């Protein structure tokens, strides 16, 4: 078993809360992690029809059968459970009585917030990060293109399934199970079209009006559908940094996918050569790097505070990280070579924000330090951000 970066965080959370809630995308390794860390607890999954029917018939009796708690997978599928969990966990003084997992953050938090506030410690588990896999021999020599194409879901990383077969089936399962559970969507084919159009806009500014027109739905529907993708950990929206700036600053978010393997599948890219030739290559590489930074920050701090910056004059910073009260600008370049000309935006940022420091993250391998404390790092070194 590949050790997850969040192992220590999950253990500490279990010591402090009566319930632990592990959320993340479908098949990201939630069940494997929970079984490994809480192997003394019985495990049930509410994706099993018989089990979910039993829980729905008598939620209280279902919970009371577990004298010392249990791991309940996909807990959001039986909302009635949450009506009784408060009384059951409050009757005991011990922590870590139940471990709840789910692939839909919105439904889980909606149920938990109504009756379990203050009793639950949250953990977000995403697919593997490059940092978690750095000791795997084959991945040490893998190209960026291979990693982008295969993605980081456990089933593909552990070779239980090939990326070419796994991702199309993942998308089909996601549409048929998760999407219908979250929201009553009349046409799954239209939602699938929307999902693919989002893929074509990865690492780009999100234009709600343009996307709604192309999908053929109104803005309100599109906003709701974006919420579905966010709450099920398919995409995340990187918000702009506009503190202390005037109205010329762009305030639309940028759209990213959590996993580039899924992204490549949606774009119909099935080989490394096709990826290298793709018009989407620059956007895919940026998505790869930004999603790795996001995973790193969540794994280290369970805090994903990161932004981008763009104004109407063309000044742009791909990622702005907050660390110890300082702002760190990060520029992402897919090129295998980098030089002083790639530092333009970072130097502009330093001048405007009156600070030194910054990172040029590029598609090559060599690290270098420029003036004003600007570091050039190869894509593999994204694990340090």
C-alpha positions in Angstrom: 0.0 0.0 0.0 1.3 3.4 -1.0 1.4 5.6 2.1 -0.9 8.6 1.9 0.3 12.0 2.9 -2.8 12.6 5.1 -2.2 9.5 7.3 -0.9 11.6 10.2 -3.7 14.2 9.8 -6.4 11.6 9.8 -5.0 10.0 13.0 -4.9 13.3 14.8 -8.4 14.2 13.7 -9.7 10.9 15.0 -8.2 11.8 18.4 -10.0 15.1 18.6 -13.5 14.4 17.1 -16.3 11.9 17.7 -16.7 11.5 14.0 -14.3 11.6 11.1 -15.6 12.5 7.7 -13.4 11.7 4.7 -14.5 13.2 1.4 -13.0 13.2 -2.0 -13.7 12.0 -5.5 -15.0 8.5 -6.3 -12.2 6.0 -6.3 -9.6 8.3 -4.7 -8.6 5.8 -2.0 -10.9 6.8 0.8 -12.1 3.3 1.7 -8.5 1.8 1.5 -7.2 4.5 3.8 -10.0 4.2 6.3 -9.8 0.4 6.4 -6.1 0.7 7.0 -6.3 3.2 9.8 -9.5 1.9 11.4 -9.2 -1.8 10.8 -10.8 -2.5 14.2 -14.1 -1.1 13.0 -16.7 -2.9 10.9 -17.1 -1.6 7.4 -20.4 -1.1 5.5 -21.0 0.6 2.2 -24.4 2.2 1.4 -23.8 1.7 -2.3 -24.9 -1.8 -1.6 -28.6 -1.8 -2.3 -29.6 -4.3 0.5 -27.5 -2.4 3.1 -28.9 1.0 2.1 -32.5 -0.3 2.1 -31.9 -1.7 5.6 -30.5 1.6 6.8 -33.4 3.5 5.3 -36.0 1.3 6.9 -34.7 1.9 10.5 -31.8 4.2 10.6 -31.5 4.2 14.4 -31.4 0.4 14.7 -28.9 0.3 11.9 -26.5 2.6 13.7 -27.0 1.0 17.2 -25.8 -2.4 15.9 -22.3 -1.0 15.8 -21.4 -0.8 19.5 -18.0 0.8 18.9 -18.8 2.7 15.8 -18.1 1.8 12.2 -16.8 2.9 8.8 -19.8 3.9 6.8 -19.0 4.4 3.1 -21.0 6.8 0.9 -22.9 7.9 4.0 -24.7 10.7 2.1 -26.8 8.1 0.3 -29.0 7.6 3.4 -29.7 11.1 4.9 -31.9 9.6 7.7 -28.7 8.3 9.5 -27.7 11.9 10.3 -30.9 12.4 12.3 -29.7 9.8 14.9 -26.0 10.1 14.8 -25.9 13.1 17.1 -27.7 11.4 20.0 -25.7 8.2 19.6 -22.3 9.8 19.6 -23.2 12.2 22.4 -24.2 9.3 24.6 -20.5 8.3 24.7 -17.5 10.4 25.8 -15.1 8.7 23.4 -13.8 10.2 20.2 -13.6 8.6 16.8 -16.8 6.5 17.1 -17.8 6.6 13.4 -15.9 7.2 10.2 -18.0 8.6 7.4 -16.9 8.7 3.8 -18.5 10.1 0.7 -17.8 11.2 -2.9 -20.1 14.2 -2.6 -18.9 17.0 -0.4 -22.1 19.0 -0.8 -24.5 16.3 0.3 -22.4 15.2 3.2 -21.9 18.7 4.6 -25.5 19.5 4.1 -26.5 16.6 6.2 -23.8 17.0 8.8 -24.3 20.8 9.3 -27.9 20.2 10.4 -27.1 18.1 13.4 -23.5 17.3 13.8 -21.7 20.7 13.8 -18.7 20.6 16.2 -18.6 16.8 16.4 -17.0 16.1 13.0 -13.4 16.5 11.8 -13.2 16.8 8.0 -10.5 15.4 5.7 -10.3 15.8 2.0 -8.6 13.0 0.2 -7.7 13.6 -3.5 -6.1 11.2 -6.0 -2.4 10.5 -5.4 0.0 13.5 -5.6 3.3 13.4 -7.4 4.9 13.8 -3.9 3.2 10.7 -2.6 4.6 8.7 -5.6 8.1 10.0 -5.7 9.6 6.8 -4.3 8.0 4.5 -6.9 10.9 3.6 -9.3 9.0 3.6 -12.5 7.5 7.0 -11.8 10.9 8.5 -11.1 11.8 8.2 -14.7 8.3 8.8 -16.2 7.9 11.8 -18.5 5.5 14.6 -17.7 3.4 13.5 -20.7 3.0 10.0 -19.4 2.0 11.2 -15.9 -0.5 13.7 -17.4 -2.0 11.0 -19.6 -2.3 8.3 -16.9 -3.4 10.6 -14.1 -3.2 9.8 -10.5 -6.2 7.7 -9.5 -5.1 4.6 -7.5 -6.7 2.1 -9.9 -4.5 3.3 -12.7 -1.3 3.9 -10.6 -1.4 0.4 -9.2 -2.0 -1.0 -12.7 -5.3 -2.6 -11.8 -6.7 -1.0 -15.0 -5.3 0.9 -18.0 -6.0 4.6 -18.3 -7.6 4.1 -21.7 -10.2 1.7 -20.2 -10.6 3.1 -16.7 -11.4 6.7 -17.4 -14.3 6.2 -19.8 -15.9 3.8 -17.4 -15.3 6.2 -14.5 -17.1 9.0 -16.4 -20.0 6.6 -17.2 -20.3 5.6 -13.5 -20.0 9.2 -12.4 -22.8 10.3 -14.7 -25.1 7.4 -13.9 -24.6 7.3 -10.1 -23.2 10.6 -8.6 -24.8 13.2 -10.9 -28.3 11.7 -10.5 -27.9 11.6 -6.8 -26.8 15.2 -6.5 -29.3 16.8 -8.8 -32.3 15.9 -10.9 -30.7 16.4 -14.4 -33.1 15.6 -17.2 -30.6 14.9 -19.9 -27.3 13.1 -19.0 -26.2 13.4 -22.6 -26.4 17.2 -22.3 -24.5 17.1 -19.0 -21.9 14.9 -20.6 -21.6 17.6 -23.4 -21.2 20.2 -20.7 -18.4 18.1 -19.0 -16.5 17.8 -22.2 -16.8 21.5 -22.9 -15.4 22.3 -19.5 -12.5 20.0 -20.4 -11.8 22.2 -23.4 -11.6 25.2 -21.0 -9.2 23.9 -18.4 -6.7 26.3 -17.1 -8.7 29.2 -18.7 -10.9 32.0 -17.4 -14.5 30.8 -16.8 -16.9 32.7 -19.0 -20.4 31.6 -17.7 -22.3 33.3 -20.5 -20.3 31.8 -23.3 -20.3 28.3 -21.8 -24.1 28.4 -21.1 -24.7 29.4 -24.7 -22.6 26.7 -26.1 -24.1 24.0 -23.8 -27.6 25.3 -24.5 -28.8 26.0 -21.0 -29.4 29.2 -19.0 -26.9 30.7 -16.6 -28.6 29.5 -13.5 -28.6 25.9 -14.7 -25.0 26.2 -15.7 -24.0 27.5 -12.3 -25.8 24.6 -10.6 -24.0 22.1 -12.9 -20.6 23.7 -12.1 -21.6 23.2 -8.4 -22.1 19.5 -9.1 -18.6 19.1 -10.6 -17.1 21.0 -7.7 -18.9 19.1 -5.0 -17.9 15.8 -6.5 -14.3 16.8 -6.9 -14.1 16.7 -10.7 -13.1 20.4 -11.0 -12.0 23.3 -8.8 -12.3 27.0 -9.5 -9.2 29.0 -8.7 -10.3 32.4 -7.5 -8.6 35.7 -8.5 -6.5 37.7 -6.1 -7.8 41.3 -6.2 -7.2 42.7 -2.8 -6.3 46.4 -2.9 -6.6 46.6 -6.6 -8.9 48.7 -8.8 -11.7 47.6 -11.1 -9.4 46.7 -13.9 -8.6 43.4 -12.2 -10.3 40.3 -13.8 -12.6 38.8 -11.2 -13.7 35.6 -13.0 -12.2 32.3 -11.7 -10.1 29.9 -13.7 -11.3 26.4 -14.2 -9.1 23.4 -13.4 -9.6 19.6 -13.3 -8.3 17.7 -10.3 -6.9 15.0 -12.5 -5.2 15.3 -15.9 -5.9 11.6 -16.8 -9.6 12.3 -16.6 -9.1 15.5 -18.5 -7.2 13.8 -21.3 -9.9 11.2 -21.6 -12.6 13.8 -21.9 -10.5 15.5 -24.6 -10.0 12.3 -26.5 -6.3 12.3 -26.0 -5.1 8.7 -25.7 -1.3 8.7 -26.4 1.8 10.6 -25.4 2.4 11.6 -29.0 -1.1 12.9 -29.4 -0.7 14.9 -26.1 2.6 16.5 -27.2 1.0 17.6 -30.5 -2.3 18.7 -29.0 -3.3 22.4 -29.1 -4.3 21.9 -25.5 -0.8 20.9 -24.3 0.1 24.2 -22.7 -3.3 24.3 -20.8 -2.9 20.6 -19.8 0.6 21.2 -18.4 -0.6 24.2 -16.4 -3.5 22.1 -15.1 -1.1 19.4 -14.1 1.1 21.8 -12.2 -1.7 23.7 -10.6 -3.6 20.6 -9.5 -0.3 19.2 -7.9 0.2 22.5 -6.0 -3.4 22.3 -4.8 -3.0 18.6 -3.7 0.2 19.5 -1.9 -1.4 22.3 0.1 -4.4 20.2 1.0 -2.1 17.3 2.1 0.2 19.4 4.1 -2.3 21.8 5.7 -5.8 20.8 4.7 -5.8 24.4 3.5 -6.0 25.2 -0.2 -5.5 29.0 -0.1 -4.1 29.8 -3.6 -5.1 32.3 -6.2 -4.2 33.7 -9.6 -4.0 37.3 -10.9 -4.9 38.9 -14.2 -5.8 42.5 -15.1 -7.2 44.1 -18.2 -3.7 45.3 -19.2 -2.4 41.7 -19.7 -0.5 41.4 -16.5 -0.9 37.9 -15.1 0.4 35.5 -12.5 -0.6 31.9 -12.9 -0.6 31.1 -9.1 -0.3 33.2 -6.0 0.5 31.3 -2.8 0.0 32.7 0.7 2.7 31.6 3.1 3.5 33.2 6.5 1.8 36.4 5.5 3.8 36.6 2.3 2.6 36.3 -1.3 4.6 34.0 -3.6 4.0 34.4 -7.3 4.4 31.2 -9.4 4.6 31.2 -13.2 4.0 28.0 -15.1 5.6 27.4 -18.5 5.3 24.2 -20.4 8.4 24.9 -22.4 11.4 22.5 -21.8 13.7 25.6 -21.8 13.5 28.8 -19.7 15.4 32.0 -19.5 15.2 35.6 -18.4 12.4 36.4 -20.8 10.1 34.0 -18.8 10.4 36.1 -15.7 8.6 39.2 -17.0 5.4 38.6 -15.1 7.2 37.8 -11.8 9.3 40.9 -12.0 6.2 43.0 -12.6 4.6 41.4 -9.6 7.6 42.1 -7.4 7.6 45.7 -8.5 3.9 46.2 -7.8 3.7 44.3 -4.6 7.1 45.6 -3.4 8.6 42.3 -2.5 11.2 39.8 -3.6 10.8 36.1 -4.3 8.9 34.1 -6.9 9.0 30.7 -8.7 9.2 29.9 -12.4 7.9 26.3 -12.7 8.7 24.9 -16.2 8.7 21.8 -18.3 12.4 21.1 -18.0 14.5 19.5 -15.3 17.2 22.0 -14.2 16.8 24.3 -11.2 18.3 27.8 -11.2 18.3 30.9 -9.1 17.9 34.4 -10.6 18.2 37.8 -9.1 15.7 39.1 -6.6 15.3 35.6 -5.2 13.5 34.2 -8.2 13.8 30.4 -8.4 13.5 28.4 -11.6 12.5 24.8 -10.9 11.7 21.8 -13.1 8.3 20.3 -13.1 9.3 17.4 -10.8 10.1 19.9 -8.1 6.5 20.9 -7.9 6.4 18.5 -4.9 8.2 21.2 -2.9 5.5 23.9 -3.4 
